[in-house]
Amino acid sequence: MRTYDLPESKPVGVRDIGLTHTAQKYLKKPSTIIYSMAYTTIYLLMVFLLITAGCSTVALSVPHSTPPSKQTEKPEGFLSPENLPDSIVLIAAPPATGSAAFAADEETYRNTRSLRESPRWDLAARDANLTFPDAAEIFSCALDAPITEAETPHLYNLLLRTKADASRATGKAKSSYRRIRPYVTYNDTTCTPDYEERMRKSGSYPSAHSSIGWAWALILVEIAPARTSELLARGLEFGSSRVICGVHWQSDVMAGSIVGAGVVARLHADPSFRALMDAARSDVERSRKKGLKPRRDCGAEAAALKHGTTKLP
């Protein structure tokens, strides 16, 4: 993993994705700050829809590619480096120390500490694992279908490959801003203690996990539009897991989601992506006809989410 020296955050700019206004409005209501990402959902979707409005949806045959079983944990994405969205252009600098936006980040972090050792904390730790095959089923309950190499191979491969694109797209901003993570700032622990030392020297802004999670949520909504609300809600909670875990500030998550939306918009110009999307949609349709259900304990997941970010005092 690339390591960085960690300087002070740069001052927030005019493109600060609405954080300052949101912070000023909600700082008097700490219980609402943690779910501030919900207020940007419509914005993120509008950005995504506007960019993709002109994209073709012509059905294509799935190109020959390496089967999912042959993929490695560092799969080839669809986009070359020069075709990835520029995260420096998409997002502003992270909130500066002393700003209203950073005060909101700090308040959100403090509020989430009450979830330590709770079922929601455990779910945040599970959400942190982006290793396949486990990561493939993060959205299976929201989709109400299994996402496995055996039962939905094209969807499995689609998530594996888009994970690479959504993660790599955050690299330029991470390298530029080198923001210090909250658990480092507070000398605290996280829900993933085995990774703390490694993450200590990596940039916090934007969140690559959030870029991946929001990209997956948008992709899955197109594959299963009847599950739109469930999938988008899970996408928001996936991002919130990074804050609950203590490894990201809320503004990291929001910025990562914007990058993820940009990645999906760009992917729609790629014929091989559109072809694999069609094949993945067929996977889900077949699994529904067979009556297949997620392998995860969806009841336990729902219970954990019920006592999560929106239920803080």
C-alpha positions in Angstrom: 0.0 0.0 0.0 1.2 3.5 -0.8 2.2 5.5 2.2 2.1 9.3 2.7 3.4 12.0 5.0 0.3 13.7 6.4 0.2 17.5 6.3 -2.6 19.8 7.5 -5.8 19.7 5.5 -6.0 22.4 2.7 -8.7 25.1 3.1 -12.1 24.1 1.7 -13.0 25.7 -1.6 -16.2 26.9 -3.3 -16.8 23.4 -4.6 -17.1 21.9 -1.1 -20.1 19.8 -2.0 -22.5 21.7 0.3 -20.8 20.7 3.5 -20.4 24.1 5.0 -24.1 25.0 4.5 -25.2 21.6 5.8 -22.9 21.9 8.8 -24.1 25.4 9.6 -27.7 24.3 9.4 -27.4 21.1 11.4 -24.7 21.8 14.0 -27.5 22.8 16.4 -29.0 19.3 15.9 -26.2 16.8 16.5 -28.6 13.8 16.1 -29.2 14.8 12.5 -25.6 15.4 11.5 -24.5 11.8 11.2 -27.1 11.1 8.5 -26.2 14.3 6.5 -25.3 12.1 3.6 -29.0 11.5 3.0 -29.4 15.1 2.1 -27.0 14.7 -0.8 -28.6 11.6 -2.2 -30.8 13.5 -4.6 -27.8 15.6 -5.7 -25.7 12.5 -6.3 -28.5 10.9 -8.3 -29.1 14.0 -10.4 -25.4 14.3 -11.2 -25.4 10.6 -12.3 -28.6 10.9 -14.4 -27.5 14.1 -16.1 -24.1 12.6 -17.1 -25.6 9.3 -18.3 -28.6 10.9 -20.1 -26.9 10.6 -23.5 -25.4 7.1 -23.0 -26.5 4.4 -25.3 -28.3 1.3 -23.9 -28.1 -0.8 -27.1 -27.9 -4.5 -26.1 -24.6 -6.1 -26.9 -23.2 -9.6 -26.7 -21.0 -10.2 -23.7 -17.4 -10.1 -24.8 -15.1 -13.0 -24.1 -13.3 -12.4 -20.9 -11.7 -14.2 -18.1 -14.4 -16.1 -16.1 -14.9 -14.9 -12.5 -13.2 -18.0 -11.1 -10.0 -16.9 -12.9 -10.1 -13.4 -11.5 -7.6 -12.3 -8.9 -8.2 -9.9 -6.0 -6.7 -7.1 -8.2 -8.9 -7.6 -11.3 -8.8 -5.5 -14.4 -11.4 -2.7 -14.4 -13.2 -1.5 -17.5 -11.5 1.9 -17.6 -8.0 2.8 -18.4 -6.3 5.3 -16.1 -6.7 8.1 -18.6 -10.5 7.4 -18.8 -11.1 7.4 -15.0 -12.9 10.5 -13.7 -10.5 13.0 -12.2 -11.2 13.1 -8.5 -9.4 16.4 -8.1 -11.9 18.0 -10.5 -14.9 16.3 -9.0 -14.4 17.2 -5.4 -13.0 20.1 -3.4 -10.3 20.0 -0.8 -11.5 18.4 2.5 -12.9 20.7 5.2 -10.2 22.8 6.9 -9.6 22.6 10.7 -11.7 25.1 12.4 -14.4 25.3 9.7 -18.1 24.6 10.3 -17.8 21.6 8.0 -15.0 20.1 10.0 -16.9 20.7 13.2 -19.7 18.7 11.7 -17.3 15.9 10.9 -16.1 15.9 14.5 -19.6 15.9 15.9 -20.6 13.0 13.7 -17.5 11.0 14.8 -18.2 11.6 18.4 -21.9 10.5 18.0 -20.9 7.3 16.4 -18.7 6.2 19.3 -21.9 5.1 21.1 -22.3 2.4 18.5 -19.0 0.7 19.5 -19.4 -3.1 20.1 -23.1 -2.9 18.9 -24.6 -5.0 16.1 -24.2 -1.9 13.9 -20.5 -1.8 14.8 -20.2 -5.5 13.8 -21.9 -4.8 10.5 -19.5 -1.9 9.9 -16.6 -4.3 10.3 -18.2 -6.7 7.9 -18.8 -3.9 5.4 -15.1 -3.1 5.6 -14.2 -6.5 4.0 -14.0 -5.9 0.2 -12.4 -9.2 -0.5 -14.3 -11.5 -2.8 -16.3 -13.7 -2.6 -17.6 -12.2 0.7 -17.8 -8.6 -0.6 -20.1 -9.7 -3.5 -23.0 -10.3 -1.1 -22.9 -7.0 0.7 -25.9 -5.8 -1.2 -27.6 -9.2 -1.5 -30.2 -8.5 1.1 -31.1 -5.2 -0.4 -31.3 -6.9 -3.8 -33.2 -9.8 -2.3 -31.1 -12.2 -4.4 -27.8 -14.1 -4.0 -24.7 -12.6 -5.5 -22.3 -15.5 -5.9 -19.9 -16.8 -8.5 -22.1 -19.9 -8.9 -25.6 -18.5 -9.0 -25.1 -15.0 -10.6 -21.7 -15.2 -12.3 -22.0 -12.2 -14.5 -23.2 -10.0 -11.7 -20.4 -11.3 -9.5 -17.9 -10.4 -12.2 -19.5 -7.0 -12.8 -19.0 -6.0 -9.1 -15.5 -7.4 -9.0 -14.4 -5.3 -12.0 -16.2 -2.1 -11.1 -14.7 -2.3 -7.6 -11.3 -1.7 -9.3 -12.6 1.3 -11.3 -14.3 2.9 -8.3 -11.3 2.4 -6.0 -8.7 3.7 -8.5 -10.7 6.8 -9.3 -10.1 8.1 -5.7 -6.4 7.7 -5.8 -5.5 11.1 -7.3 -7.4 13.1 -4.6 -6.2 10.8 -1.8 -2.6 11.3 -2.9 -3.1 15.1 -3.2 -4.9 15.8 0.1 -3.4 13.1 2.4 -6.1 13.7 5.0 -5.6 12.3 8.5 -8.1 9.7 9.5 -10.4 10.3 12.5 -9.1 7.4 14.7 -5.6 8.8 14.2 -6.7 12.3 15.1 -8.3 11.0 18.3 -5.8 8.2 19.0 -8.7 5.8 19.0 -9.4 2.3 17.9 -11.5 1.1 14.9 -13.8 -1.8 14.0 -10.9 -3.3 12.0 -8.0 -3.2 14.4 -5.8 -5.5 12.2 -5.7 -2.7 9.5 -5.1 0.3 11.8 -1.4 0.5 11.3 -1.6 0.2 7.6 -4.4 2.8 7.3 -2.6 5.2 9.6 -0.4 6.4 6.8 -3.0 6.3 4.0 -5.1 9.3 2.9 -8.6 9.5 4.3 -10.2 11.8 1.6 -12.1 10.7 -0.3 -13.3 7.3 0.9 -12.5 4.5 -1.6 -15.0 2.2 0.1 -17.7 4.8 -0.3 -16.9 5.2 -3.9 -17.2 1.5 -4.5 -20.3 1.1 -2.4 -22.2 4.0 -4.1 -21.1 2.8 -7.5 -22.4 -0.7 -6.7 -25.7 0.8 -5.4 -26.3 2.7 -8.6 -25.4 -0.2 -10.8 -27.7 -2.6 -8.9 -30.6 -0.1 -9.1 -30.3 -0.3 -12.9 -30.2 -4.1 -12.8 -33.2 -4.3 -10.3 -35.2 -1.1 -10.4 -37.9 -2.6 -8.3 -35.5 -2.6 -5.4 -34.4 1.0 -5.9 -35.2 2.3 -2.4 -33.6 -0.7 -0.6 -30.4 -0.6 -2.7 -29.9 3.2 -2.3 -30.6 3.0 1.4 -28.0 0.2 1.8 -25.6 2.3 -0.3 -25.9 5.1 2.2 -25.5 2.8 5.2 -22.5 1.2 3.6 -20.9 4.7 3.5 -22.0 5.3 7.1 -20.2 2.1 8.1 -16.9 3.8 7.4 -17.7 6.6 9.8 -19.0 4.2 12.5 -15.9 2.2 12.1 -13.8 5.3 12.8 -11.7 5.2 9.7 -13.4 8.0 7.8 -14.9 11.4 8.3 -18.4 12.0 7.0 -17.2 14.4 4.4 -14.8 11.6 3.2 -17.8 9.4 2.6 -19.8 12.1 0.8 -16.8 12.9 -1.5 -16.2 9.2 -2.2 -19.9 8.8 -3.2 -19.6 11.6 -5.8 -16.5 9.9 -7.3 -18.3 6.6 -7.4 -21.3 8.2 -9.2 -18.9 9.8 -11.7 -17.3 6.4 -12.4 -20.6 4.7 -13.1 -21.6 7.6 -15.5 -18.3 7.1 -17.4 -18.7 3.3 -17.4 -21.9 3.7 -19.5 -19.8 4.8 -22.4 -18.0 1.5 -22.4 -19.6 -1.2 -24.6 -18.2 -4.1 -22.5 -19.6 -2.7 -19.3 -23.1 -2.3 -20.9 -22.9 -5.8 -22.2 -22.0 -7.3 -18.9 -24.8 -5.2 -17.3 -27.3 -6.9 -19.6 -25.9 -10.3 -18.7 -26.0 -9.5 -15.0 -29.6 -8.4 -15.3 -30.4 -11.8 -16.8 -28.6 -13.5 -13.9 -30.9 -11.8 -11.4 -34.0 -12.6 -13.4 -33.0 -16.3 -13.5 -32.3 -16.3 -9.8 -35.8 -14.9 -9.1 -37.5 -17.4 -11.3 -35.7 -20.1 -9.3 -36.8 -18.6 -6.0 -33.2 -18.2 -4.8 -32.6 -16.0 -1.7 -29.5 -14.3 -0.2 -27.1 -16.4 1.8 -26.7 -13.7 4.3 -28.8 -13.4 7.5 -31.0 -10.5 6.3 -33.0 -10.4 9.5 -29.8 -9.7 11.5 -28.7 -7.1 9.0 -32.0 -5.3 9.1 -31.9 -5.3 12.9 -28.4 -3.9 13.0 -29.3 -1.1 10.5 -32.5 -0.3 12.5 -30.3 0.6 15.5 -27.7 2.4 13.4 -27.0 5.9 12.1 -30.6 7.2 12.0 -31.4 6.1 15.5 -28.8 7.9 17.5 -30.1 10.0 20.4 
